């Protein structure tokens, strides 16, 4: 499993139906969150919430905050 971090990458993974689960930070931009939540609902992908972008970045193994990320299977 790997993470695709950021709004653009998360959107891309949802559109390509590669996202298994999407992680969203509660303190991310409300418009971005709304768009991603809508895409997740349409695709039937579960959403896991994180309190801060910092917490989400840490979970993804990066040194900066992240608004959202998609959990995807490894590419073959």
C-alpha positions in Angstrom: 0.0 0.0 0.0 1.1 3.5 -0.6 -0.1 7.1 -0.3 -0.8 9.7 -3.0 -0.7 13.0 -1.1 -2.4 16.2 -2.0 -5.7 17.3 -3.5 -4.7 16.8 -7.1 -3.2 13.3 -6.6 -6.2 12.3 -4.4 -8.7 13.5 -7.0 -6.7 11.7 -9.8 -6.8 8.4 -7.8 -10.5 8.7 -7.2 -11.2 9.4 -10.9 -9.0 6.4 -11.9 -10.8 4.3 -9.3 -7.5 3.4 -7.6 -8.2 4.9 -4.2 -9.0 2.3 -1.5 -9.5 4.9 1.3 -9.2 8.6 1.4 -7.8 10.6 4.4 -8.9 14.2 5.0 -7.6 16.7 7.5 -10.4 18.6 9.4 -8.4 21.9 9.1 -8.1 21.7 5.3 -9.7 24.2 3.0 -13.5 23.7 3.2 -14.0 23.9 -0.6 -11.4 21.2 -1.2 -12.9 19.0 1.5 -16.3 19.3 0.0 -15.2 18.4 -3.5 -13.2 15.3 -2.3 -16.1 14.1 0.0 -18.5 14.4 -3.0 -16.1 12.3 -5.2 -15.7 9.7 -2.4 -19.4 9.4 -2.0 -19.9 8.9 -5.7 -17.1 6.3 -5.9 -18.1 4.6 -2.7 -14.7 5.1 -1.1 -14.5 5.4 2.7 -13.2 8.6 4.3 -11.0 8.7 7.4 -10.7 12.0 9.2 -7.6 13.5 10.8 -7.7 16.4 13.2 -4.9 18.4 11.6 -3.0 18.5 8.4 0.2 17.9 10.5 -1.2 14.6 11.8 -2.1 13.5 8.3 1.3 14.4 6.9 3.0 12.4 9.7 0.8 9.4 8.9 1.8 9.6 5.3 5.5 9.8 6.2 6.1 13.3 5.1 7.6 16.2 7.0 4.9 18.7 6.1 1.2 18.9 6.6 -1.2 17.4 4.1 -4.8 18.3 3.4 -5.7 14.9 2.0 -4.3 11.7 0.8 -5.5 8.6 -1.0 -4.4 5.1 0.0 -3.8 3.1 -3.1 -2.5 -0.4 -4.0 1.1 -0.7 -5.3 1.4 -0.3 -9.0 2.3 -3.4 -10.9 
